[in-house]
Amino acid sequence: MSSHSDVFRNVITKTTTKPNNDLNLFKENARRMNENKK
């Protein structure tokens, strides 16, 4: 699970330019988690 948090943190650092990206990031992260479950 540590690797997953690392990826999440990495994406956050890349999208710190716009605050709106936080919402998109959350949606993308949830989508990736759903794909991982399959």
mmCIF file of the N, C-alpha and C atoms, coordinates in Angstrom:
data_MODEL
# 
_entry.id   MODEL 
# 
loop_
_atom_site.group_PDB 
_atom_site.id 
_atom_site.type_symbol 
_atom_site.label_atom_id 
_atom_site.label_alt_id 
_atom_site.label_comp_id 
_atom_site.label_asym_id 
_atom_site.label_entity_id 
_atom_site.label_seq_id 
_atom_site.pdbx_PDB_ins_code 
_atom_site.Cartn_x 
_atom_site.Cartn_y 
_atom_site.Cartn_z 
_atom_site.occupancy 
_atom_site.B_iso_or_equiv 
_atom_site.pdbx_formal_charge 
_atom_site.auth_seq_id 
_atom_site.auth_comp_id 
_atom_site.auth_asym_id 
_atom_site.auth_atom_id 
_atom_site.pdbx_PDB_model_num 
ATOM 1   N N  . MET A 1 1  ? 0.838   -1.206 0.000   1.00 0.00 ? 1  MET A N  1 
ATOM 2   C CA . MET A 1 1  ? 0.000   0.000  0.000   1.00 0.00 ? 1  MET A CA 1 
ATOM 3   C C  . MET A 1 1  ? 0.869   1.251  0.000   1.00 0.00 ? 1  MET A C  1 
ATOM 4   N N  . SER A 1 2  ? 2.085   1.118  0.490   1.00 0.00 ? 2  SER A N  1 
ATOM 5   C CA . SER A 1 2  ? 2.973   2.289  0.522   1.00 0.00 ? 2  SER A CA 1 
ATOM 6   C C  . SER A 1 2  ? 3.236   2.799  -0.893  1.00 0.00 ? 2  SER A C  1 
ATOM 7   N N  . SER A 1 3  ? 3.352   1.871  -1.841  1.00 0.00 ? 3  SER A N  1 
ATOM 8   C CA . SER A 1 3  ? 3.622   2.269  -3.223  1.00 0.00 ? 3  SER A CA 1 
ATOM 9   C C  . SER A 1 3  ? 2.459   3.099  -3.759  1.00 0.00 ? 3  SER A C  1 
ATOM 10  N N  . HIS A 1 4  ? 1.226   2.736  -3.368  1.00 0.00 ? 4  HIS A N  1 
ATOM 11  C CA . HIS A 1 4  ? 0.051   3.476  -3.845  1.00 0.00 ? 4  HIS A CA 1 
ATOM 12  C C  . HIS A 1 4  ? 0.097   4.910  -3.322  1.00 0.00 ? 4  HIS A C  1 
ATOM 13  N N  . SER A 1 5  ? 0.437   5.079  -2.039  1.00 0.00 ? 5  SER A N  1 
ATOM 14  C CA . SER A 1 5  ? 0.502   6.426  -1.466  1.00 0.00 ? 5  SER A CA 1 
ATOM 15  C C  . SER A 1 5  ? 1.610   7.228  -2.139  1.00 0.00 ? 5  SER A C  1 
ATOM 16  N N  . ASP A 1 6  ? 2.705   6.561  -2.490  1.00 0.00 ? 6  ASP A N  1 
ATOM 17  C CA . ASP A 1 6  ? 3.798   7.261  -3.169  1.00 0.00 ? 6  ASP A CA 1 
ATOM 18  C C  . ASP A 1 6  ? 3.325   7.811  -4.504  1.00 0.00 ? 6  ASP A C  1 
ATOM 19  N N  . VAL A 1 7  ? 2.581   7.017  -5.243  1.00 0.00 ? 7  VAL A N  1 
ATOM 20  C CA . VAL A 1 7  ? 2.065   7.473  -6.540  1.00 0.00 ? 7  VAL A CA 1 
ATOM 21  C C  . VAL A 1 7  ? 1.116   8.640  -6.334  1.00 0.00 ? 7  VAL A C  1 
ATOM 22  N N  . PHE A 1 8  ? 0.246   8.519  -5.327  1.00 0.00 ? 8  PHE A N  1 
ATOM 23  C CA . PHE A 1 8  ? -0.712  9.588  -5.047  1.00 0.00 ? 8  PHE A CA 1 
ATOM 24  C C  . PHE A 1 8  ? 0.028   10.879 -4.729  1.00 0.00 ? 8  PHE A C  1 
ATOM 25  N N  . ARG A 1 9  ? 1.067   10.782 -3.893  1.00 0.00 ? 9  ARG A N  1 
ATOM 26  C CA . ARG A 1 9  ? 1.859   11.958 -3.518  1.00 0.00 ? 9  ARG A CA 1 
ATOM 27  C C  . ARG A 1 9  ? 2.556   12.542 -4.748  1.00 0.00 ? 9  ARG A C  1 
ATOM 28  N N  . ASN A 1 10 ? 3.065   11.673 -5.597  1.00 0.00 ? 10 ASN A N  1 
ATOM 29  C CA . ASN A 1 10 ? 3.760   12.121 -6.801  1.00 0.00 ? 10 ASN A CA 1 
ATOM 30  C C  . ASN A 1 10 ? 2.816   12.908 -7.696  1.00 0.00 ? 10 ASN A C  1 
ATOM 31  N N  . VAL A 1 11 ? 1.601   12.420 -7.872  1.00 0.00 ? 11 VAL A N  1 
ATOM 32  C CA . VAL A 1 11 ? 0.624   13.111 -8.722  1.00 0.00 ? 11 VAL A CA 1 
ATOM 33  C C  . VAL A 1 11 ? 0.269   14.457 -8.114  1.00 0.00 ? 11 VAL A C  1 
ATOM 34  N N  . ILE A 1 12 ? 0.138   14.513 -6.793  1.00 0.00 ? 12 ILE A N  1 
ATOM 35  C CA . ILE A 1 12 ? -0.218  15.774 -6.130  1.00 0.00 ? 12 ILE A CA 1 
ATOM 36  C C  . ILE A 1 12 ? 0.848   16.826 -6.412  1.00 0.00 ? 12 ILE A C  1 
ATOM 37  N N  . THR A 1 13 ? 2.113   16.460 -6.303  1.00 0.00 ? 13 THR A N  1 
ATOM 38  C CA . THR A 1 13 ? 3.193   17.420 -6.527  1.00 0.00 ? 13 THR A CA 1 
ATOM 39  C C  . THR A 1 13 ? 3.155   17.930 -7.959  1.00 0.00 ? 13 THR A C  1 
ATOM 40  N N  . LYS A 1 14 ? 2.686   17.095 -8.885  1.00 0.00 ? 14 LYS A N  1 
ATOM 41  C CA . LYS A 1 14 ? 2.629   17.510 -10.292 1.00 0.00 ? 14 LYS A CA 1 
ATOM 42  C C  . LYS A 1 14 ? 1.467   18.454 -10.554 1.00 0.00 ? 14 LYS A C  1 
ATOM 43  N N  . THR A 1 15 ? 0.405   18.384 -9.747  1.00 0.00 ? 15 THR A N  1 
ATOM 44  C CA . THR A 1 15 ? -0.802  19.172 -10.015 1.00 0.00 ? 15 THR A CA 1 
ATOM 45  C C  . THR A 1 15 ? -1.006  20.276 -8.980  1.00 0.00 ? 15 THR A C  1 
ATOM 46  N N  . THR A 1 16 ? 0.083   20.772 -8.396  1.00 0.00 ? 16 THR A N  1 
ATOM 47  C CA . THR A 1 16 ? -0.049  21.844 -7.406  1.00 0.00 ? 16 THR A CA 1 
ATOM 48  C C  . THR A 1 16 ? -0.232  23.192 -8.088  1.00 0.00 ? 16 THR A C  1 
ATOM 49  N N  . THR A 1 17 ? -0.182  23.224 -9.416  1.00 0.00 ? 17 THR A N  1 
ATOM 50  C CA . THR A 1 17 ? -0.296  24.492 -10.134 1.00 0.00 ? 17 THR A CA 1 
ATOM 51  C C  . THR A 1 17 ? -1.699  25.063 -10.021 1.00 0.00 ? 17 THR A C  1 
ATOM 52  N N  . LYS A 1 18 ? -2.720  24.199 -10.049 1.00 0.00 ? 18 LYS A N  1 
ATOM 53  C CA . LYS A 1 18 ? -4.111  24.681 -9.977  1.00 0.00 ? 18 LYS A CA 1 
ATOM 54  C C  . LYS A 1 18 ? -4.861  23.969 -8.861  1.00 0.00 ? 18 LYS A C  1 
ATOM 55  N N  . PRO A 1 19 ? -5.616  24.711 -8.045  1.00 0.00 ? 19 PRO A N  1 
ATOM 56  C CA . PRO A 1 19 ? -6.384  24.107 -6.945  1.00 0.00 ? 19 PRO A CA 1 
ATOM 57  C C  . PRO A 1 19 ? -7.498  23.209 -7.462  1.00 0.00 ? 19 PRO A C  1 
ATOM 58  N N  . ASN A 1 20 ? -8.042  23.543 -8.633  1.00 0.00 ? 20 ASN A N  1 
ATOM 59  C CA . ASN A 1 20 ? -9.120  22.724 -9.204  1.00 0.00 ? 20 ASN A CA 1 
ATOM 60  C C  . ASN A 1 20 ? -8.629  21.324 -9.523  1.00 0.00 ? 20 ASN A C  1 
ATOM 61  N N  . ASN A 1 21 ? -7.337  21.179 -9.762  1.00 0.00 ? 21 ASN A N  1 
ATOM 62  C CA . ASN A 1 21 ? -6.792  19.861 -10.106 1.00 0.00 ? 21 ASN A CA 1 
ATOM 63  C C  . ASN A 1 21 ? -6.977  18.878 -8.954  1.00 0.00 ? 21 ASN A C  1 
ATOM 64  N N  . ASP A 1 22 ? -7.107  19.395 -7.721  1.00 0.00 ? 22 ASP A N  1 
ATOM 65  C CA . ASP A 1 22 ? -7.287  18.494 -6.574  1.00 0.00 ? 22 ASP A CA 1 
ATOM 66  C C  . ASP A 1 22 ? -8.527  17.628 -6.779  1.00 0.00 ? 22 ASP A C  1 
ATOM 67  N N  . LEU A 1 23 ? -9.610  18.251 -7.249  1.00 0.00 ? 23 LEU A N  1 
ATOM 68  C CA . LEU A 1 23 ? -10.845 17.490 -7.455  1.00 0.00 ? 23 LEU A CA 1 
ATOM 69  C C  . LEU A 1 23 ? -10.651 16.461 -8.554  1.00 0.00 ? 23 LEU A C  1 
ATOM 70  N N  . ASN A 1 24 ? -10.039 16.874 -9.652  1.00 0.00 ? 24 ASN A N  1 
ATOM 71  C CA . ASN A 1 24 ? -9.784  15.939 -10.758 1.00 0.00 ? 24 ASN A CA 1 
ATOM 72  C C  . ASN A 1 24 ? -8.866  14.818 -10.289 1.00 0.00 ? 24 ASN A C  1 
ATOM 73  N N  . LEU A 1 25 ? -7.883  15.170 -9.464  1.00 0.00 ? 25 LEU A N  1 
ATOM 74  C CA . LEU A 1 25 ? -6.955  14.164 -8.955  1.00 0.00 ? 25 LEU A CA 1 
ATOM 75  C C  . LEU A 1 25 ? -7.710  13.124 -8.138  1.00 0.00 ? 25 LEU A C  1 
ATOM 76  N N  . PHE A 1 26 ? -8.626  13.592 -7.300  1.00 0.00 ? 26 PHE A N  1 
ATOM 77  C CA . PHE A 1 26 ? -9.407  12.669 -6.478  1.00 0.00 ? 26 PHE A CA 1 
ATOM 78  C C  . PHE A 1 26 ? -10.212 11.720 -7.359  1.00 0.00 ? 26 PHE A C  1 
ATOM 79  N N  . LYS A 1 27 ? -10.822 12.262 -8.418  1.00 0.00 ? 27 LYS A N  1 
ATOM 80  C CA . LYS A 1 27 ? -11.621 11.424 -9.320  1.00 0.00 ? 27 LYS A CA 1 
ATOM 81  C C  . LYS A 1 27 ? -10.732 10.410 -10.028 1.00 0.00 ? 27 LYS A C  1 
ATOM 82  N N  . GLU A 1 28 ? -9.582  10.857 -10.490 1.00 0.00 ? 28 GLU A N  1 
ATOM 83  C CA . GLU A 1 28 ? -8.672  9.935  -11.193 1.00 0.00 ? 28 GLU A CA 1 
ATOM 84  C C  . GLU A 1 28 ? -8.182  8.849  -10.249 1.00 0.00 ? 28 GLU A C  1 
ATOM 85  N N  . ASN A 1 29 ? -7.863  9.236  -9.010  1.00 0.00 ? 29 ASN A N  1 
ATOM 86  C CA . ASN A 1 29 ? -7.369  8.255  -8.042  1.00 0.00 ? 29 ASN A CA 1 
ATOM 87  C C  . ASN A 1 29 ? -8.434  7.198  -7.760  1.00 0.00 ? 29 ASN A C  1 
ATOM 88  N N  . ALA A 1 30 ? -9.677  7.640  -7.579  1.00 0.00 ? 30 ALA A N  1 
ATOM 89  C CA . ALA A 1 30 ? -10.766 6.690  -7.316  1.00 0.00 ? 30 ALA A CA 1 
ATOM 90  C C  . ALA A 1 30 ? -10.936 5.756  -8.507  1.00 0.00 ? 30 ALA A C  1 
ATOM 91  N N  . ARG A 1 31 ? -10.831 6.310  -9.714  1.00 0.00 ? 31 ARG A N  1 
ATOM 92  C CA . ARG A 1 31 ? -10.980 5.483  -10.920 1.00 0.00 ? 31 ARG A CA 1 
ATOM 93  C C  . ARG A 1 31 ? -9.867  4.444  -10.986 1.00 0.00 ? 31 ARG A C  1 
ATOM 94  N N  . ARG A 1 32 ? -8.653  4.854  -10.655 1.00 0.00 ? 32 ARG A N  1 
ATOM 95  C CA . ARG A 1 32 ? -7.523  3.912  -10.700 1.00 0.00 ? 32 ARG A CA 1 
ATOM 96  C C  . ARG A 1 32 ? -7.709  2.813  -9.664  1.00 0.00 ? 32 ARG A C  1 
ATOM 97  N N  . MET A 1 33 ? -8.200  3.176  -8.481  1.00 0.00 ? 33 MET A N  1 
ATOM 98  C CA . MET A 1 33 ? -8.406  2.176  -7.431  1.00 0.00 ? 33 MET A CA 1 
ATOM 99  C C  . MET A 1 33 ? -9.438  1.149  -7.897  1.00 0.00 ? 33 MET A C  1 
ATOM 100 N N  . ASN A 1 34 ? -10.500 1.617  -8.563  1.00 0.00 ? 34 ASN A N  1 
ATOM 101 C CA . ASN A 1 34 ? -11.526 0.692  -9.063  1.00 0.00 ? 34 ASN A CA 1 
ATOM 102 C C  . ASN A 1 34 ? -10.921 -0.246 -10.093 1.00 0.00 ? 34 ASN A C  1 
ATOM 103 N N  . GLU A 1 35 ? -10.070 0.274  -10.968 1.00 0.00 ? 35 GLU A N  1 
ATOM 104 C CA . GLU A 1 35 ? -9.450  -0.573 -11.991 1.00 0.00 ? 35 GLU A CA 1 
ATOM 105 C C  . GLU A 1 35 ? -8.508  -1.585 -11.338 1.00 0.00 ? 35 GLU A C  1 
ATOM 106 N N  . ASN A 1 36 ? -7.838  -1.160 -10.258 1.00 0.00 ? 36 ASN A N  1 
ATOM 107 C CA . ASN A 1 36 ? -6.916  -2.067 -9.565  1.00 0.00 ? 36 ASN A CA 1 
ATOM 108 C C  . ASN A 1 36 ? -7.679  -3.234 -8.942  1.00 0.00 ? 36 ASN A C  1 
ATOM 109 N N  . LYS A 1 37 ? -8.880  -2.990 -8.463  1.00 0.00 ? 37 LYS A N  1 
ATOM 110 C CA . LYS A 1 37 ? -9.664  -4.049 -7.813  1.00 0.00 ? 37 LYS A CA 1 
ATOM 111 C C  . LYS A 1 37 ? -10.016 -5.145 -8.809  1.00 0.00 ? 37 LYS A C  1 
ATOM 112 N N  . LYS A 1 38 ? -10.213 -4.785 -10.070 1.00 0.00 ? 38 LYS A N  1 
ATOM 113 C CA . LYS A 1 38 ? -10.615 -5.782 -11.081 1.00 0.00 ? 38 LYS A CA 1 
ATOM 114 C C  . LYS A 1 38 ? -9.512  -6.802 -11.293 1.00 0.00 ? 38 LYS A C  1 
# 
